[in-house]
Amino acid sequence: MANYSFLKEAKVYIVSGSTKVQIDINSISFSQTFTEQSRSVKTLHNQNDWFEASTINSANPANFELSTNLLIEDDTRVTFDRMLAGGGFDLYITTPTDVFKLKQCVITNGQINIERLRPLSLSISGEASELTTGSSSPLPAALPSGMVLRTASSPRTYNLCPELTVLLDSADISSELRSLSMELQHEVNWTSYKTLNNAIAGTTQYPSGFKYGNKILAGNITRYLTDTNDSTAQTFNVGKPLRIKAGTTIGGTFYGIDLNTTLCSFTNRVNPADVFTQNMDWRLTQNNGGNIAALLTYTTQS
């Protein structure tokens, strides 16, 4: 009898440098497509061959998406660190019958989901050079040696974000908040990997390297429009400080997300609906020597 693979049974592992961690996920998806090149097979003597022949010997970058909770503990910290620092890592998805490996993953988009009294979470998407599958369980023997697998903590403490502070241009706008979003985007360009020699040899060609382009850290703050805050509606500015803290204080120590920048641009527009709101779209303009980790931090218990 055939054995099926179910998503609810899947375990996810991240291998990054000397770190090998199992992370809990809310959802995950992945795939890889291949490039087909067609050619005509008609000849001078045979004009009735209407269906073209094809060649498939190169792969497009694989795609993946996953969502995980940002806990009080540091179990999922590796995903946050990879989002900020960039660089490649390997992602393993195992079921009782199969192992899938995404090689040389790079995160192109990361969204921090902040809702009061709901767990802080991180949704990431990205690309990888190659997706392979096998039947070695729970992890292939080809994993780097000398590592100690760190499994998810038990119990896991969800960060329900009871504390949410937003300061824009030094003004506290934490009241009347409706929603809050924060997203980091990396522009990734894969270097050319298709060669004539591999094409002739029939070798499947996979992406082998990538370069970073521009980065964007931006988000949205939505507040209900009231008679006490309407003076800020329909305004815009540049070069203003922004502070967003979302998390929990335990024993005098704050655990959670902290964005602290001195330079950002923002626009504030009114949105007429059943309840009027003002929507502030903001974008980071402070380069800080390329060290974004000094502006956006995630504090956890070790």
VMD Tcl script that draws the C-alpha trace (Angstrom):
set ca {
  {0.00 0.00 0.00}
  {1.34 3.42 -0.99}
  {2.26 5.92 1.73}
  {1.20 9.52 1.25}
  {2.98 12.67 2.41}
  {0.90 15.12 4.44}
  {1.82 18.73 5.14}
  {0.75 18.47 8.78}
  {3.43 15.77 9.28}
  {6.22 17.85 7.72}
  {9.22 19.02 9.74}
  {11.36 21.93 8.58}
  {15.09 22.37 9.21}
  {17.34 25.32 8.38}
  {21.07 24.78 7.88}
  {23.02 28.04 7.90}
  {26.76 27.93 8.42}
  {27.31 26.03 11.67}
  {23.66 26.35 12.67}
  {21.19 23.51 12.19}
  {17.77 24.22 13.64}
  {14.31 22.69 13.43}
  {11.65 25.41 13.25}
  {7.90 25.29 13.75}
  {5.91 26.55 10.79}
  {2.37 27.80 10.23}
  {2.55 27.11 6.50}
  {5.06 26.29 3.76}
  {5.10 25.91 -0.02}
  {7.91 25.31 -2.54}
  {8.39 24.46 -6.21}
  {10.81 24.66 -9.13}
  {10.08 24.98 -12.83}
  {12.20 24.16 -15.86}
  {12.79 26.00 -19.13}
  {11.63 24.31 -22.32}
  {13.02 25.30 -25.72}
  {11.07 24.16 -28.76}
  {12.34 23.72 -32.30}
  {10.74 22.99 -35.63}
  {11.13 19.51 -37.13}
  {9.76 20.35 -40.54}
  {11.99 19.56 -43.50}
  {11.92 20.47 -47.13}
  {10.58 17.01 -47.94}
  {8.15 16.76 -45.03}
  {5.98 19.78 -44.29}
  {3.38 17.86 -42.29}
  {5.30 17.66 -39.01}
  {3.27 20.30 -37.17}
  {4.28 19.45 -33.59}
  {7.64 20.87 -32.60}
  {10.33 18.98 -30.73}
  {11.65 20.31 -27.42}
  {14.74 20.40 -25.24}
  {14.69 20.78 -21.45}
  {18.10 21.13 -19.80}
  {17.91 24.18 -17.52}
  {16.01 25.08 -14.37}
  {14.60 28.36 -13.16}
  {15.33 29.42 -9.57}
  {13.14 27.47 -7.13}
  {10.57 29.39 -5.07}
  {9.58 28.93 -1.44}
  {7.34 30.57 1.15}
  {6.92 29.86 4.84}
  {5.40 31.44 7.92}
  {6.63 30.95 11.48}
  {5.87 32.51 14.87}
  {8.43 34.83 16.51}
  {8.59 33.31 19.98}
  {9.87 34.60 23.31}
  {12.55 31.88 22.96}
  {15.10 32.08 20.13}
  {14.02 28.94 18.24}
  {12.99 30.80 15.09}
  {15.59 33.53 15.36}
  {17.62 32.03 12.51}
  {14.87 32.97 10.02}
  {14.89 36.59 11.22}
  {18.70 36.75 11.11}
  {18.81 35.35 7.58}
  {16.20 37.89 6.49}
  {18.37 40.77 7.75}
  {21.85 39.54 6.91}
  {21.05 37.84 3.62}
  {23.33 35.09 2.36}
  {22.51 31.56 1.37}
  {21.27 28.68 3.50}
  {19.78 25.23 2.95}
  {16.19 24.34 3.79}
  {15.04 20.76 4.44}
  {11.42 19.65 4.54}
  {10.94 16.09 5.80}
  {7.92 13.80 5.98}
  {7.83 10.18 7.18}
  {8.46 9.05 3.59}
  {10.37 11.86 1.82}
  {13.02 14.52 2.26}
  {13.02 17.68 0.14}
  {16.07 19.95 0.01}
  {16.16 23.54 -1.18}
  {19.80 24.34 -1.84}
  {21.33 27.82 -1.54}
  {18.17 29.63 -0.45}
  {18.04 33.41 -0.39}
  {15.22 35.44 1.16}
  {13.77 38.06 -1.17}
  {10.87 39.24 1.00}
  {10.15 39.16 4.72}
  {7.03 40.49 6.41}
  {6.71 40.93 10.17}
  {3.08 40.48 11.13}
  {2.09 42.63 14.11}
  {-1.38 42.45 15.63}
  {-2.21 43.26 19.22}
  {-2.94 40.12 21.31}
  {-2.03 37.82 18.40}
  {1.32 36.02 18.13}
  {4.11 37.92 16.42}
  {4.94 36.06 13.24}
  {7.28 36.26 10.28}
  {6.35 35.39 6.69}
  {9.27 34.94 4.31}
  {9.54 34.12 0.64}
  {12.57 33.60 -1.51}
  {14.41 31.66 -4.17}
  {16.82 28.72 -4.21}
  {19.21 27.27 -6.73}
  {17.93 23.68 -6.69}
  {15.10 21.55 -5.30}
  {15.88 17.86 -4.81}
  {13.96 15.02 -3.24}
  {14.88 11.67 -1.73}
  {13.78 9.09 0.80}
  {16.45 9.41 3.51}
  {14.83 10.20 6.85}
  {14.87 12.22 8.99}
  {17.80 14.10 7.40}
  {20.24 13.15 4.65}
  {23.66 11.97 5.71}
  {25.13 14.69 3.47}
  {24.39 17.37 6.06}
  {27.50 19.12 7.42}
  {29.17 16.99 10.06}
  {29.98 18.10 13.57}
  {26.66 19.85 14.14}
  {24.29 19.22 16.99}
  {20.68 19.41 15.86}
  {18.76 21.89 17.97}
  {15.09 21.03 18.08}
  {12.26 23.42 18.84}
  {11.88 24.37 22.50}
  {9.16 22.80 24.60}
  {7.11 24.54 25.76}
  {7.10 27.38 23.24}
  {6.02 30.81 24.47}
  {4.10 32.85 21.92}
  {4.76 36.58 21.95}
  {1.19 37.94 22.04}
  {2.40 41.52 21.72}
  {0.52 43.16 24.61}
  {2.89 46.12 24.32}
  {2.76 48.12 21.09}
  {4.41 51.53 20.86}
  {4.63 53.67 17.72}
  {6.47 57.01 17.67}
  {6.52 58.96 14.40}
  {8.46 62.22 14.29}
  {8.72 61.90 18.12}
  {4.91 61.96 18.47}
  {3.21 58.99 20.16}
  {0.61 57.59 17.73}
  {0.05 54.31 19.56}
  {-3.62 55.08 20.26}
  {-6.44 54.37 17.80}
  {-4.22 51.91 15.90}
  {-6.07 49.61 13.52}
  {-3.25 47.76 11.77}
  {0.52 47.78 11.42}
  {2.83 46.17 8.86}
  {6.58 46.00 8.28}
  {8.26 44.45 5.24}
  {11.87 44.01 4.09}
  {12.59 43.39 0.41}
  {15.87 42.27 -1.15}
  {16.49 42.63 -4.87}
  {18.22 39.39 -5.95}
  {19.77 38.76 -9.37}
  {20.97 35.27 -10.25}
  {24.19 35.22 -12.26}
  {24.20 33.64 -15.72}
  {24.49 29.87 -15.44}
  {23.60 28.50 -18.88}
  {26.64 27.38 -20.87}
  {27.04 25.90 -24.30}
  {29.17 23.00 -23.02}
  {26.53 21.87 -20.50}
  {23.80 22.24 -23.09}
  {25.66 20.00 -25.53}
  {26.51 17.49 -22.80}
  {22.87 17.31 -21.74}
  {23.70 18.35 -18.16}
  {20.82 19.90 -16.27}
  {21.80 23.49 -15.50}
  {20.81 25.07 -12.20}
  {21.40 28.62 -10.92}
  {24.74 28.74 -9.12}
  {25.14 32.21 -7.63}
  {23.36 35.47 -6.93}
  {24.00 39.13 -6.25}
  {22.05 41.61 -4.17}
  {20.65 44.83 -5.56}
  {18.61 47.44 -3.72}
  {16.87 46.82 -0.40}
  {13.63 48.35 0.83}
  {12.29 48.43 4.39}
  {8.80 49.89 4.44}
  {5.39 49.46 5.99}
  {2.01 50.88 6.78}
  {0.38 52.31 9.92}
  {-3.42 52.64 9.93}
  {-5.21 54.66 12.60}
  {-8.85 55.47 13.10}
  {-9.52 59.11 12.28}
  {-10.81 60.99 15.33}
  {-11.30 64.59 16.37}
  {-8.12 64.35 18.44}
  {-5.76 63.16 15.69}
  {-7.22 64.63 12.48}
  {-4.54 67.33 12.37}
  {-2.03 64.75 11.11}
  {-4.17 63.58 8.18}
  {-3.19 64.41 4.60}
  {0.39 65.21 5.53}
  {3.77 64.00 4.30}
  {7.41 64.44 5.27}
  {10.93 63.08 4.85}
  {13.91 62.58 7.15}
  {11.82 61.92 10.26}
  {12.46 59.41 13.08}
  {10.29 56.32 13.50}
  {10.18 53.91 16.45}
  {8.06 50.74 16.50}
  {8.19 48.36 19.48}
  {6.01 45.27 19.58}
  {6.42 42.57 22.18}
  {6.39 41.65 25.86}
  {8.34 42.78 28.92}
  {9.34 39.97 31.29}
  {11.35 40.66 34.43}
  {12.20 44.15 33.20}
  {13.54 42.92 29.85}
  {11.71 43.63 26.58}
  {11.33 40.70 24.18}
  {10.12 41.31 20.67}
  {10.60 43.52 17.61}
  {12.17 46.98 17.88}
  {12.62 49.28 14.88}
  {14.51 52.44 15.77}
  {15.41 54.71 12.87}
  {16.15 58.42 12.66}
  {15.41 58.80 8.96}
  {12.26 57.71 7.17}
  {9.79 59.21 4.74}
  {6.04 58.96 5.10}
  {2.76 60.00 3.51}
  {-0.54 60.13 5.38}
  {-3.82 59.92 3.49}
  {-7.44 59.74 4.60}
  {-9.39 56.60 3.74}
  {-13.19 57.13 3.86}
  {-14.99 53.89 4.75}
  {-17.59 52.76 7.30}
  {-15.15 54.16 9.83}
  {-12.74 56.82 8.53}
  {-9.04 55.98 8.88}
  {-5.73 57.61 8.08}
  {-3.16 55.43 6.35}
  {0.53 56.22 6.82}
  {2.89 54.57 4.34}
  {6.49 54.80 5.51}
  {9.87 53.83 4.07}
  {13.33 53.66 5.64}
  {15.82 56.14 4.14}
  {18.62 55.66 6.69}
  {21.46 53.53 5.29}
  {23.46 53.22 8.53}
  {26.46 51.87 6.67}
  {24.43 48.93 5.42}
  {23.97 47.60 8.97}
  {20.21 47.21 9.12}
  {20.55 44.85 12.09}
  {21.42 47.89 14.23}
  {18.08 49.51 13.32}
  {15.77 46.49 13.41}
  {16.25 44.04 16.28}
  {14.50 40.93 17.58}
  {15.25 40.28 21.27}
  {14.68 36.76 22.60}
  {15.51 34.56 25.54}
  {18.49 32.34 24.81}
}
mol new
graphics top color blue
foreach p $ca { graphics top sphere $p radius 0.5 }
foreach p [lrange $ca 0 end-1] q [lrange $ca 1 end] { graphics top cylinder $p $q radius 0.2 }
display resetview
